């Protein structure tokens, strides 16, 4: 005798439910499906979101607002964080910004004005905030705005 032969014994194992095999089996007649209705039919399934013909939730809720399909989402970078990461450079290109790891390569970049600009630098990006533009130009630097 082996360990896996000890338990459960053959007569203790529950047999599978054999439906549609006569009334004497206890599972005959309607084969445990009840009488009539969608779930009693073959192939009769109800989708998880189906509410029995009631107006569905996503149609009952009010719709508000507008989603602009042409909206451009920018990856934002603060000027302070950018200069801290690339402090030895005097000319910062868009490739340098992507290489620094501050933003994803898939998005256009917008420079925001949080932080200090102590030296004259030349920055190239897609967009600049007013405060960032002022700080860079006040320090004697210049900006180049990319198209697209």
N, C-alpha and C positions, 0 to 999 in steps of 0.2 A: 504494500500500500504506500502511496505517495501523499505528500502534504496537500497537493491540489485536489486529490480525490476524496478528502475528508468531508468537505461541506461546500455548497449545499447538496443534499441528497437528491436523487433523481425525482422522487415524488414531491419534493419541496419546491422545485422550479416551476414558476408560473408559465403556462402555455400562452401562445399568442391568441389574440381575439380573432376567431374565424367567423366573419359576418356573412349573412346571406346563405346559411347552410341549414335552413329549416327552422320551424318554430320551436322544436325540441331543444335546440342549442341555446335558446334565450337571446339569440342575436339574429333571428330570422325576420321575415316580414319586411319591415322598412330598413333593415340592416343598420340599426342604431342611429338613423338619420332623422327620425321623427316623420311627421306627415306634412307633405307639401312644402312650398316655400323654396327660395333660391338655394339654400344650403342643402336641401334634400336632393336636388337635381345633380346629374353628372356634369362636371365642369363648373358647378355653381360656386364661384368664389366671390367674396365681397372685398373690394379694395380697402386698405387700411384707412384711407381718408374718407371713405363713403359714409354718409350720415343718414342712410335710409331714405333718401329722397328729400330730406330737409335741406334748406338752403345752406350750402357749405360755408364754413367759418370764413374762409378767405374771400367769399363773395358778400358775406354779411358785414364785414368790417369796413368802415369808411376809408376811402382812398384819399390821401392828401399829398400835396406837394408835387414836385416835378424833378425828374432826374435828367440832367443835361447830358446827352450822349457825347457831347464834344468837350466836356470838362477835362482840363489838363491838370493832373496831380503832380506836384513838385516834391522832390526830396529836399528838405530844408537843412541848412547848415548855418550855425552861428559863426560869425566872423572870428570871435574869440577862440572857439574850438578849432577852427581851421588854421588859424595862425599858430596855435599851440602845437598842433600836429605837424605843420610844415613851416616851422620858425626859421629854418636856414634858407628858405627860398625867397627870392625877391619877385619872381614871376610865377604865378600859380595858374596853371592851365586846367581845363576840365578833366583831362586825363589824370593830373595830380590829385584832384579832388576824389575821383573814383578810386584811385590807387591807395589813397589814405585810409579807405575802409569806413569813412564816415557816412557814406550813402551807397545805395545800390546802383549798379550800372544801368539798370533798365529805366530809371526815371530821370527827367531833366532836373537840374539843380537850381535852387533859389537860395541866395545868401541873405541872411538876416543880420541885423545890426547889434546883437548882444555880444558884448566884449569890447576890449580896447585895441586900437590900432596905433602902435608906437612908431612904426617906420613906413616909409613909402613903398608900397607894393603894387604890382599890376595883377589884377585878377580877371580871369575869363570864366563866365558862367552864363546860364540861360536867363536868369532874372536876379534882380537885386531889390531889396527893400530901400525905402527912402533913407532910413537911418544908416544902413550899411553904406550906401552911396556917399552920404555926407561924411561919415567917419573916414572912409578910404581917401576921399578927395581932400579932406582937412589935413590928413597926415602927409599929403603930397603924392599920393598914389593915383592910379587910374583904373577904370573898369572897362571891360569889353563884354558887350551883351551878345550872346549867340542867337541865331534865328532858329525857330522850331523846337 
